[in-house]
Amino acid sequence: MVGLYTITQKIMCKLCRLRQEVTIAQKKDVRGKREEVGRARRGERRKEKERENGREEREREDETEDTRSRIGALRDDSAAKLGNHPEQKNHKQEP
């Protein structure tokens, strides 16, 4: 005949195992959530960097366009001063 002590011990062991399985599952779940949060943060950082890079690139493009327009204006001014402006070439100059 099995004693009361051994029966309670077996039940307690089963309860302990179940409790351990539950805590392990909870830990895995927490890790999974942490990984998801980490991925989300990395994704946000990456998006933020892409936005910043795009902003810097647009600023550089604007600067180059401004520089090109200034250079073009200077060329037009110097060509007009020298008398060989493209618009003036089409018109015949009378002496």
Gaussian input, Z-matrix of N, CA and C with variables (Angstrom, degrees):
# hf/3-21g

backbone

0 1
 N
 C     1     B1
 C     2     B2     1     A1
 N     3     B3     2     A2     1     D1
 C     4     B4     3     A3     2     D2
 C     5     B5     4     A4     3     D3
 N     6     B6     5     A5     4     D4
 C     7     B7     6     A6     5     D5
 C     8     B8     7     A7     6     D6
 N     9     B9     8     A8     7     D7
 C    10    B10     9     A9     8     D8
 C    11    B11    10    A10     9     D9
 N    12    B12    11    A11    10    D10
 C    13    B13    12    A12    11    D11
 C    14    B14    13    A13    12    D12
 N    15    B15    14    A14    13    D13
 C    16    B16    15    A15    14    D14
 C    17    B17    16    A16    15    D15
 N    18    B18    17    A17    16    D16
 C    19    B19    18    A18    17    D17
 C    20    B20    19    A19    18    D18
 N    21    B21    20    A20    19    D19
 C    22    B22    21    A21    20    D20
 C    23    B23    22    A22    21    D21
 N    24    B24    23    A23    22    D22
 C    25    B25    24    A24    23    D23
 C    26    B26    25    A25    24    D24
 N    27    B27    26    A26    25    D25
 C    28    B28    27    A27    26    D26
 C    29    B29    28    A28    27    D27
 N    30    B30    29    A29    28    D28
 C    31    B31    30    A30    29    D29
 C    32    B32    31    A31    30    D30
 N    33    B33    32    A32    31    D31
 C    34    B34    33    A33    32    D32
 C    35    B35    34    A34    33    D33
 N    36    B36    35    A35    34    D34
 C    37    B37    36    A36    35    D35
 C    38    B38    37    A37    36    D36
 N    39    B39    38    A38    37    D37
 C    40    B40    39    A39    38    D38
 C    41    B41    40    A40    39    D39
 N    42    B42    41    A41    40    D40
 C    43    B43    42    A42    41    D41
 C    44    B44    43    A43    42    D42
 N    45    B45    44    A44    43    D43
 C    46    B46    45    A45    44    D44
 C    47    B47    46    A46    45    D45
 N    48    B48    47    A47    46    D46
 C    49    B49    48    A48    47    D47
 C    50    B50    49    A49    48    D48
 N    51    B51    50    A50    49    D49
 C    52    B52    51    A51    50    D50
 C    53    B53    52    A52    51    D51
 N    54    B54    53    A53    52    D52
 C    55    B55    54    A54    53    D53
 C    56    B56    55    A55    54    D54
 N    57    B57    56    A56    55    D55
 C    58    B58    57    A57    56    D56
 C    59    B59    58    A58    57    D57
 N    60    B60    59    A59    58    D58
 C    61    B61    60    A60    59    D59
 C    62    B62    61    A61    60    D60
 N    63    B63    62    A62    61    D61
 C    64    B64    63    A63    62    D62
 C    65    B65    64    A64    63    D63
 N    66    B66    65    A65    64    D64
 C    67    B67    66    A66    65    D65
 C    68    B68    67    A67    66    D66
 N    69    B69    68    A68    67    D67
 C    70    B70    69    A69    68    D68
 C    71    B71    70    A70    69    D69
 N    72    B72    71    A71    70    D70
 C    73    B73    72    A72    71    D71
 C    74    B74    73    A73    72    D72
 N    75    B75    74    A74    73    D73
 C    76    B76    75    A75    74    D74
 C    77    B77    76    A76    75    D75
 N    78    B78    77    A77    76    D76
 C    79    B79    78    A78    77    D77
 C    80    B80    79    A79    78    D78
 N    81    B81    80    A80    79    D79
 C    82    B82    81    A81    80    D80
 C    83    B83    82    A82    81    D81
 N    84    B84    83    A83    82    D82
 C    85    B85    84    A84    83    D83
 C    86    B86    85    A85    84    D84
 N    87    B87    86    A86    85    D85
 C    88    B88    87    A87    86    D86
 C    89    B89    88    A88    87    D87
 N    90    B90    89    A89    88    D88
 C    91    B91    90    A90    89    D89
 C    92    B92    91    A91    90    D90
 N    93    B93    92    A92    91    D91
 C    94    B94    93    A93    92    D92
 C    95    B95    94    A94    93    D93
 N    96    B96    95    A95    94    D94
 C    97    B97    96    A96    95    D95
 C    98    B98    97    A97    96    D96
 N    99    B99    98    A98    97    D97
 C   100   B100    99    A99    98    D98
 C   101   B101   100   A100    99    D99
 N   102   B102   101   A101   100   D100
 C   103   B103   102   A102   101   D101
 C   104   B104   103   A103   102   D102
 N   105   B105   104   A104   103   D103
 C   106   B106   105   A105   104   D104
 C   107   B107   106   A106   105   D105
 N   108   B108   107   A107   106   D106
 C   109   B109   108   A108   107   D107
 C   110   B110   109   A109   108   D108
 N   111   B111   110   A110   109   D109
 C   112   B112   111   A111   110   D110
 C   113   B113   112   A112   111   D111
 N   114   B114   113   A113   112   D112
 C   115   B115   114   A114   113   D113
 C   116   B116   115   A115   114   D114
 N   117   B117   116   A116   115   D115
 C   118   B118   117   A117   116   D116
 C   119   B119   118   A118   117   D117
 N   120   B120   119   A119   118   D118
 C   121   B121   120   A120   119   D119
 C   122   B122   121   A121   120   D120
 N   123   B123   122   A122   121   D121
 C   124   B124   123   A123   122   D122
 C   125   B125   124   A124   123   D123
 N   126   B126   125   A125   124   D124
 C   127   B127   126   A126   125   D125
 C   128   B128   127   A127   126   D126
 N   129   B129   128   A128   127   D127
 C   130   B130   129   A129   128   D128
 C   131   B131   130   A130   129   D129
 N   132   B132   131   A131   130   D130
 C   133   B133   132   A132   131   D131
 C   134   B134   133   A133   132   D132
 N   135   B135   134   A134   133   D133
 C   136   B136   135   A135   134   D134
 C   137   B137   136   A136   135   D135
 N   138   B138   137   A137   136   D136
 C   139   B139   138   A138   137   D137
 C   140   B140   139   A139   138   D138
 N   141   B141   140   A140   139   D139
 C   142   B142   141   A141   140   D140
 C   143   B143   142   A142   141   D141
 N   144   B144   143   A143   142   D142
 C   145   B145   144   A144   143   D143
 C   146   B146   145   A145   144   D144
 N   147   B147   146   A146   145   D145
 C   148   B148   147   A147   146   D146
 C   149   B149   148   A148   147   D147
 N   150   B150   149   A149   148   D148
 C   151   B151   150   A150   149   D149
 C   152   B152   151   A151   150   D150
 N   153   B153   152   A152   151   D151
 C   154   B154   153   A153   152   D152
 C   155   B155   154   A154   153   D153
 N   156   B156   155   A155   154   D154
 C   157   B157   156   A156   155   D155
 C   158   B158   157   A157   156   D156
 N   159   B159   158   A158   157   D157
 C   160   B160   159   A159   158   D158
 C   161   B161   160   A160   159   D159
 N   162   B162   161   A161   160   D160
 C   163   B163   162   A162   161   D161
 C   164   B164   163   A163   162   D162
 N   165   B165   164   A164   163   D163
 C   166   B166   165   A165   164   D164
 C   167   B167   166   A166   165   D165
 N   168   B168   167   A167   166   D166
 C   169   B169   168   A168   167   D167
 C   170   B170   169   A169   168   D168
 N   171   B171   170   A170   169   D169
 C   172   B172   171   A171   170   D170
 C   173   B173   172   A172   171   D171
 N   174   B174   173   A173   172   D172
 C   175   B175   174   A174   173   D173
 C   176   B176   175   A175   174   D174
 N   177   B177   176   A176   175   D175
 C   178   B178   177   A177   176   D176
 C   179   B179   178   A178   177   D177
 N   180   B180   179   A179   178   D178
 C   181   B181   180   A180   179   D179
 C   182   B182   181   A181   180   D180
 N   183   B183   182   A182   181   D181
 C   184   B184   183   A183   182   D182
 C   185   B185   184   A184   183   D183
 N   186   B186   185   A185   184   D184
 C   187   B187   186   A186   185   D185
 C   188   B188   187   A187   186   D186
 N   189   B189   188   A188   187   D187
 C   190   B190   189   A189   188   D188
 C   191   B191   190   A190   189   D189
 N   192   B192   191   A191   190   D190
 C   193   B193   192   A192   191   D191
 C   194   B194   193   A193   192   D192
 N   195   B195   194   A194   193   D193
 C   196   B196   195   A195   194   D194
 C   197   B197   196   A196   195   D195
 N   198   B198   197   A197   196   D196
 C   199   B199   198   A198   197   D197
 C   200   B200   199   A199   198   D198
 N   201   B201   200   A200   199   D199
 C   202   B202   201   A201   200   D200
 C   203   B203   202   A202   201   D201
 N   204   B204   203   A203   202   D202
 C   205   B205   204   A204   203   D203
 C   206   B206   205   A205   204   D204
 N   207   B207   206   A206   205   D205
 C   208   B208   207   A207   206   D206
 C   209   B209   208   A208   207   D207
 N   210   B210   209   A209   208   D208
 C   211   B211   210   A210   209   D209
 C   212   B212   211   A211   210   D210
 N   213   B213   212   A212   211   D211
 C   214   B214   213   A213   212   D212
 C   215   B215   214   A214   213   D213
 N   216   B216   215   A215   214   D214
 C   217   B217   216   A216   215   D215
 C   218   B218   217   A217   216   D216
 N   219   B219   218   A218   217   D217
 C   220   B220   219   A219   218   D218
 C   221   B221   220   A220   219   D219
 N   222   B222   221   A221   220   D220
 C   223   B223   222   A222   221   D221
 C   224   B224   223   A223   222   D222
 N   225   B225   224   A224   223   D223
 C   226   B226   225   A225   224   D224
 C   227   B227   226   A226   225   D225
 N   228   B228   227   A227   226   D226
 C   229   B229   228   A228   227   D227
 C   230   B230   229   A229   228   D228
 N   231   B231   230   A230   229   D229
 C   232   B232   231   A231   230   D230
 C   233   B233   232   A232   231   D231
 N   234   B234   233   A233   232   D232
 C   235   B235   234   A234   233   D233
 C   236   B236   235   A235   234   D234
 N   237   B237   236   A236   235   D235
 C   238   B238   237   A237   236   D236
 C   239   B239   238   A238   237   D237
 N   240   B240   239   A239   238   D238
 C   241   B241   240   A240   239   D239
 C   242   B242   241   A241   240   D240
 N   243   B243   242   A242   241   D241
 C   244   B244   243   A243   242   D242
 C   245   B245   244   A244   243   D243
 N   246   B246   245   A245   244   D244
 C   247   B247   246   A246   245   D245
 C   248   B248   247   A247   246   D246
 N   249   B249   248   A248   247   D247
 C   250   B250   249   A249   248   D248
 C   251   B251   250   A250   249   D249
 N   252   B252   251   A251   250   D250
 C   253   B253   252   A252   251   D251
 C   254   B254   253   A253   252   D252
 N   255   B255   254   A254   253   D253
 C   256   B256   255   A255   254   D254
 C   257   B257   256   A256   255   D255
 N   258   B258   257   A257   256   D256
 C   259   B259   258   A258   257   D257
 C   260   B260   259   A259   258   D258
 N   261   B261   260   A260   259   D259
 C   262   B262   261   A261   260   D260
 C   263   B263   262   A262   261   D261
 N   264   B264   263   A263   262   D262
 C   265   B265   264   A264   263   D263
 C   266   B266   265   A265   264   D264
 N   267   B267   266   A266   265   D265
 C   268   B268   267   A267   266   D266
 C   269   B269   268   A268   267   D267
 N   270   B270   269   A269   268   D268
 C   271   B271   270   A270   269   D269
 C   272   B272   271   A271   270   D270
 N   273   B273   272   A272   271   D271
 C   274   B274   273   A273   272   D272
 C   275   B275   274   A274   273   D273
 N   276   B276   275   A275   274   D274
 C   277   B277   276   A276   275   D275
 C   278   B278   277   A277   276   D276
 N   279   B279   278   A278   277   D277
 C   280   B280   279   A279   278   D278
 C   281   B281   280   A280   279   D279
 N   282   B282   281   A281   280   D280
 C   283   B283   282   A282   281   D281
 C   284   B284   283   A283   282   D282

   B1=1.4301
   B2=1.5281
   B3=1.3378
   B4=1.4563
   B5=1.5170
   B6=1.2985
   B7=1.4570
   B8=1.5225
   B9=1.2958
   B10=1.4607
   B11=1.5264
   B12=1.3008
   B13=1.4639
   B14=1.5228
   B15=1.3151
   B16=1.4634
   B17=1.5254
   B18=1.3075
   B19=1.4694
   B20=1.5290
   B21=1.3036
   B22=1.4646
   B23=1.5243
   B24=1.3142
   B25=1.4572
   B26=1.5220
   B27=1.3285
   B28=1.4608
   B29=1.5278
   B30=1.3086
   B31=1.4653
   B32=1.5249
   B33=1.3029
   B34=1.4646
   B35=1.5245
   B36=1.3364
   B37=1.4608
   B38=1.5239
   B39=1.3327
   B40=1.4608
   B41=1.5263
   B42=1.3124
   B43=1.4605
   B44=1.5298
   B45=1.3236
   B46=1.4671
   B47=1.5218
   B48=1.3396
   B49=1.4624
   B50=1.5259
   B51=1.3099
   B52=1.4618
   B53=1.5235
   B54=1.3101
   B55=1.4582
   B56=1.5294
   B57=1.3302
   B58=1.4567
   B59=1.5235
   B60=1.3338
   B61=1.4569
   B62=1.5261
   B63=1.3131
   B64=1.4620
   B65=1.5208
   B66=1.3243
   B67=1.4660
   B68=1.5211
   B69=1.3259
   B70=1.4679
   B71=1.5224
   B72=1.3262
   B73=1.4628
   B74=1.5250
   B75=1.3171
   B76=1.4601
   B77=1.5208
   B78=1.3272
   B79=1.4570
   B80=1.5164
   B81=1.3301
   B82=1.4640
   B83=1.5201
   B84=1.3122
   B85=1.4585
   B86=1.5219
   B87=1.3284
   B88=1.4636
   B89=1.5213
   B90=1.3313
   B91=1.4623
   B92=1.5184
   B93=1.3229
   B94=1.4599
   B95=1.5149
   B96=1.3230
   B97=1.4620
   B98=1.5151
   B99=1.3255
   B100=1.4661
   B101=1.5132
   B102=1.3430
   B103=1.4568
   B104=1.5220
   B105=1.3422
   B106=1.4552
   B107=1.5211
   B108=1.3229
   B109=1.4606
   B110=1.5232
   B111=1.3326
   B112=1.4591
   B113=1.5122
   B114=1.3162
   B115=1.4658
   B116=1.5179
   B117=1.3191
   B118=1.4630
   B119=1.5246
   B120=1.3186
   B121=1.4661
   B122=1.5186
   B123=1.3375
   B124=1.4616
   B125=1.5209
   B126=1.3328
   B127=1.4556
   B128=1.5169
   B129=1.3122
   B130=1.4628
   B131=1.5199
   B132=1.3238
   B133=1.4683
   B134=1.5181
   B135=1.3377
   B136=1.4597
   B137=1.5270
   B138=1.3255
   B139=1.4599
   B140=1.5209
   B141=1.3285
   B142=1.4573
   B143=1.5269
   B144=1.3240
   B145=1.4639
   B146=1.5181
   B147=1.3451
   B148=1.4575
   B149=1.5263
   B150=1.3334
   B151=1.4620
   B152=1.5248
   B153=1.3384
   B154=1.4660
   B155=1.5249
   B156=1.3369
   B157=1.4580
   B158=1.5229
   B159=1.3207
   B160=1.4601
   B161=1.5141
   B162=1.3222
   B163=1.4603
   B164=1.5312
   B165=1.3297
   B166=1.4636
   B167=1.5216
   B168=1.3272
   B169=1.4588
   B170=1.5320
   B171=1.3347
   B172=1.4667
   B173=1.5259
   B174=1.3356
   B175=1.4631
   B176=1.5232
   B177=1.3398
   B178=1.4596
   B179=1.5244
   B180=1.3411
   B181=1.4607
   B182=1.5215
   B183=1.3184
   B184=1.4599
   B185=1.5219
   B186=1.3312
   B187=1.4640
   B188=1.5207
   B189=1.3367
   B190=1.4669
   B191=1.5202
   B192=1.3407
   B193=1.4625
   B194=1.5231
   B195=1.3253
   B196=1.4607
   B197=1.5228
   B198=1.3222
   B199=1.4589
   B200=1.5192
   B201=1.3144
   B202=1.4692
   B203=1.5218
   B204=1.3209
   B205=1.4664
   B206=1.5295
   B207=1.3252
   B208=1.4675
   B209=1.5228
   B210=1.3310
   B211=1.4651
   B212=1.5196
   B213=1.3331
   B214=1.4652
   B215=1.5188
   B216=1.3185
   B217=1.4613
   B218=1.5201
   B219=1.3199
   B220=1.4665
   B221=1.5184
   B222=1.3200
   B223=1.4681
   B224=1.5259
   B225=1.3334
   B226=1.4607
   B227=1.5217
   B228=1.3375
   B229=1.4626
   B230=1.5207
   B231=1.3193
   B232=1.4644
   B233=1.5220
   B234=1.3220
   B235=1.4587
   B236=1.5267
   B237=1.3206
   B238=1.4620
   B239=1.5227
   B240=1.3202
   B241=1.4616
   B242=1.5216
   B243=1.3328
   B244=1.4573
   B245=1.5231
   B246=1.2990
   B247=1.4534
   B248=1.5149
   B249=1.2973
   B250=1.4627
   B251=1.5250
   B252=1.2954
   B253=1.4650
   B254=1.5269
   B255=1.3135
   B256=1.4600
   B257=1.5303
   B258=1.3064
   B259=1.4568
   B260=1.5181
   B261=1.3100
   B262=1.4558
   B263=1.5199
   B264=1.3110
   B265=1.4601
   B266=1.5201
   B267=1.3175
   B268=1.4561
   B269=1.5307
   B270=1.3063
   B271=1.4624
   B272=1.5203
   B273=1.3132
   B274=1.4649
   B275=1.5221
   B276=1.3056
   B277=1.4535
   B278=1.5251
   B279=1.3052
   B280=1.4547
   B281=1.5185
   B282=1.3163
   B283=1.4690
   B284=1.5078
   A1=109.56
   A2=114.16
   A3=119.96
   A4=108.50
   A5=113.79
   A6=118.49
   A7=112.47
   A8=115.07
   A9=122.43
   A10=110.49
   A11=117.35
   A12=122.38
   A13=110.35
   A14=118.05
   A15=120.71
   A16=111.01
   A17=118.02
   A18=120.64
   A19=109.89
   A20=117.28
   A21=120.10
   A22=110.79
   A23=117.45
   A24=121.15
   A25=110.34
   A26=117.86
   A27=121.28
   A28=110.76
   A29=116.81
   A30=120.46
   A31=110.24
   A32=116.84
   A33=120.66
   A34=110.55
   A35=116.55
   A36=119.38
   A37=110.52
   A38=116.82
   A39=120.23
   A40=110.57
   A41=116.64
   A42=120.34
   A43=111.27
   A44=114.97
   A45=118.92
   A46=110.51
   A47=117.06
   A48=120.59
   A49=110.90
   A50=116.72
   A51=119.80
   A52=111.25
   A53=115.51
   A54=120.22
   A55=110.07
   A56=116.89
   A57=120.69
   A58=110.84
   A59=116.36
   A60=119.51
   A61=110.94
   A62=115.91
   A63=119.99
   A64=110.33
   A65=117.31
   A66=119.50
   A67=110.63
   A68=117.44
   A69=120.14
   A70=109.67
   A71=116.37
   A72=120.19
   A73=110.90
   A74=116.55
   A75=119.97
   A76=110.93
   A77=116.13
   A78=119.50
   A79=110.73
   A80=116.29
   A81=119.43
   A82=110.14
   A83=116.47
   A84=120.73
   A85=110.59
   A86=116.18
   A87=120.45
   A88=109.85
   A89=116.94
   A90=120.09
   A91=110.54
   A92=115.38
   A93=119.17
   A94=111.89
   A95=115.74
   A96=119.43
   A97=110.50
   A98=116.21
   A99=119.34
   A100=110.36
   A101=116.18
   A102=119.16
   A103=110.79
   A104=116.56
   A105=119.67
   A106=110.93
   A107=116.25
   A108=120.18
   A109=109.50
   A110=116.48
   A111=120.27
   A112=111.74
   A113=115.97
   A114=119.63
   A115=110.38
   A116=115.73
   A117=119.58
   A118=110.47
   A119=116.66
   A120=119.65
   A121=110.66
   A122=116.16
   A123=118.67
   A124=110.62
   A125=115.63
   A126=119.65
   A127=111.73
   A128=116.35
   A129=120.52
   A130=110.57
   A131=116.37
   A132=119.40
   A133=110.47
   A134=115.82
   A135=119.74
   A136=109.96
   A137=116.65
   A138=119.93
   A139=110.62
   A140=115.78
   A141=119.86
   A142=110.45
   A143=116.90
   A144=120.34
   A145=110.70
   A146=116.61
   A147=119.59
   A148=110.67
   A149=116.43
   A150=119.70
   A151=110.71
   A152=115.69
   A153=120.43
   A154=110.27
   A155=116.55
   A156=119.95
   A157=110.65
   A158=116.72
   A159=120.46
   A160=111.58
   A161=115.93
   A162=121.10
   A163=109.71
   A164=116.73
   A165=120.59
   A166=110.55
   A167=116.22
   A168=120.22
   A169=110.48
   A170=116.52
   A171=119.96
   A172=110.73
   A173=116.80
   A174=120.03
   A175=110.39
   A176=116.67
   A177=120.09
   A178=110.80
   A179=116.37
   A180=119.72
   A181=110.66
   A182=117.14
   A183=120.74
   A184=110.49
   A185=116.35
   A186=120.20
   A187=110.72
   A188=117.28
   A189=119.20
   A190=110.66
   A191=118.02
   A192=120.25
   A193=110.45
   A194=117.15
   A195=120.78
   A196=110.34
   A197=116.01
   A198=120.50
   A199=110.29
   A200=117.14
   A201=120.55
   A202=111.02
   A203=116.57
   A204=118.85
   A205=110.25
   A206=117.29
   A207=120.20
   A208=110.73
   A209=115.96
   A210=119.78
   A211=109.70
   A212=116.15
   A213=119.85
   A214=111.40
   A215=117.51
   A216=121.16
   A217=110.37
   A218=117.18
   A219=120.21
   A220=110.89
   A221=117.49
   A222=120.70
   A223=110.32
   A224=115.54
   A225=119.23
   A226=110.68
   A227=117.57
   A228=121.24
   A229=111.17
   A230=116.97
   A231=119.76
   A232=110.47
   A233=117.77
   A234=120.50
   A235=109.98
   A236=117.12
   A237=120.41
   A238=110.36
   A239=116.96
   A240=120.31
   A241=110.79
   A242=116.25
   A243=119.96
   A244=111.78
   A245=117.39
   A246=120.30
   A247=113.61
   A248=118.32
   A249=119.03
   A250=110.74
   A251=113.76
   A252=119.69
   A253=108.34
   A254=119.06
   A255=120.75
   A256=112.90
   A257=117.78
   A258=120.01
   A259=110.89
   A260=117.24
   A261=120.74
   A262=111.68
   A263=119.11
   A264=121.47
   A265=110.99
   A266=117.03
   A267=120.47
   A268=111.52
   A269=117.38
   A270=120.94
   A271=108.91
   A272=114.99
   A273=118.43
   A274=108.55
   A275=113.80
   A276=117.88
   A277=108.48
   A278=115.52
   A279=119.34
   A280=108.84
   A281=116.15
   A282=118.53
   A283=113.66
   D1=136.57
   D2=-177.83
   D3=-85.09
   D4=134.44
   D5=-177.65
   D6=-76.72
   D7=161.01
   D8=178.99
   D9=-62.01
   D10=-34.91
   D11=-179.20
   D12=-63.38
   D13=-45.82
   D14=-178.47
   D15=-66.74
   D16=-36.51
   D17=178.49
   D18=-65.62
   D19=-46.82
   D20=179.21
   D21=-65.04
   D22=-34.74
   D23=178.39
   D24=-65.06
   D25=-43.65
   D26=178.53
   D27=-63.60
   D28=-42.06
   D29=178.88
   D30=-64.05
   D31=-42.91
   D32=179.43
   D33=-64.40
   D34=-39.31
   D35=178.52
   D36=-62.73
   D37=-42.13
   D38=178.12
   D39=-63.53
   D40=-41.88
   D41=178.65
   D42=-63.74
   D43=-40.63
   D44=178.67
   D45=-63.28
   D46=-44.23
   D47=178.80
   D48=-61.57
   D49=-44.25
   D50=178.09
   D51=-61.58
   D52=-42.49
   D53=179.15
   D54=-62.44
   D55=-42.67
   D56=178.78
   D57=-63.56
   D58=-42.90
   D59=178.74
   D60=-61.67
   D61=-40.29
   D62=179.53
   D63=-65.12
   D64=-44.76
   D65=-179.53
   D66=-65.62
   D67=-38.12
   D68=177.56
   D69=-63.46
   D70=-44.31
   D71=178.75
   D72=-62.12
   D73=-40.72
   D74=178.99
   D75=-64.71
   D76=-40.96
   D77=178.50
   D78=-62.92
   D79=-42.80
   D80=178.43
   D81=-62.76
   D82=-40.43
   D83=179.13
   D84=-63.05
   D85=-42.85
   D86=178.69
   D87=-64.15
   D88=-41.77
   D89=177.91
   D90=-61.40
   D91=-43.12
   D92=178.65
   D93=-60.28
   D94=-42.17
   D95=178.47
   D96=-65.78
   D97=-39.64
   D98=177.89
   D99=-62.34
   D100=-42.71
   D101=178.89
   D102=-62.60
   D103=-41.18
   D104=178.21
   D105=-62.79
   D106=-42.80
   D107=178.73
   D108=-64.39
   D109=-42.18
   D110=178.29
   D111=-61.94
   D112=-42.83
   D113=178.30
   D114=-63.25
   D115=-42.65
   D116=179.48
   D117=-62.04
   D118=-42.72
   D119=179.21
   D120=-63.95
   D121=-43.92
   D122=178.85
   D123=-62.63
   D124=-39.24
   D125=177.86
   D126=-62.76
   D127=-41.86
   D128=178.40
   D129=-64.80
   D130=-42.36
   D131=178.71
   D132=-62.33
   D133=-42.49
   D134=-179.51
   D135=-63.68
   D136=-44.04
   D137=179.03
   D138=-62.90
   D139=-40.20
   D140=179.70
   D141=-64.42
   D142=-42.28
   D143=178.11
   D144=-63.69
   D145=-41.09
   D146=178.72
   D147=-63.15
   D148=-41.25
   D149=177.70
   D150=-62.35
   D151=-44.20
   D152=-179.61
   D153=-63.50
   D154=-43.88
   D155=179.09
   D156=-63.30
   D157=-41.07
   D158=177.82
   D159=-63.18
   D160=-40.34
   D161=178.74
   D162=-63.35
   D163=-46.03
   D164=179.56
   D165=-63.12
   D166=-40.54
   D167=-179.55
   D168=-64.20
   D169=-42.71
   D170=178.05
   D171=-62.97
   D172=-39.46
   D173=178.45
   D174=-63.63
   D175=-41.83
   D176=178.17
   D177=-63.25
   D178=-41.81
   D179=178.57
   D180=-62.63
   D181=-41.69
   D182=178.11
   D183=-62.07
   D184=-42.10
   D185=179.07
   D186=-63.57
   D187=-42.80
   D188=-179.93
   D189=-66.80
   D190=-37.38
   D191=176.99
   D192=-64.30
   D193=-42.40
   D194=177.69
   D195=-61.60
   D196=-43.97
   D197=179.91
   D198=-63.69
   D199=-43.43
   D200=179.41
   D201=-63.02
   D202=-41.88
   D203=-179.87
   D204=-66.71
   D205=-37.89
   D206=176.88
   D207=-64.16
   D208=-43.90
   D209=179.51
   D210=-63.02
   D211=-42.56
   D212=178.22
   D213=-62.15
   D214=-41.18
   D215=178.94
   D216=-65.69
   D217=-41.08
   D218=177.86
   D219=-63.89
   D220=-40.82
   D221=178.03
   D222=-62.09
   D223=-45.13
   D224=179.70
   D225=-62.09
   D226=-42.64
   D227=179.40
   D228=-63.55
   D229=-45.61
   D230=-178.64
   D231=-68.80
   D232=-35.93
   D233=178.24
   D234=-67.65
   D235=-38.10
   D236=178.83
   D237=-67.06
   D238=-37.35
   D239=179.31
   D240=-67.35
   D241=-37.04
   D242=-179.48
   D243=-79.98
   D244=-15.21
   D245=177.21
   D246=91.27
   D247=7.29
   D248=178.10
   D249=-116.48
   D250=46.67
   D251=177.89
   D252=-72.99
   D253=140.95
   D254=-178.27
   D255=-55.48
   D256=-35.56
   D257=178.86
   D258=-70.51
   D259=-32.00
   D260=-178.76
   D261=-78.49
   D262=-22.72
   D263=-179.84
   D264=-66.09
   D265=-33.78
   D266=-178.59
   D267=-70.99
   D268=-26.33
   D269=-179.08
   D270=-94.87
   D271=136.48
   D272=177.15
   D273=-81.82
   D274=134.84
   D275=179.75
   D276=-92.20
   D277=133.40
   D278=178.06
   D279=-92.42
   D280=140.41
   D281=-179.43
   D282=-71.55

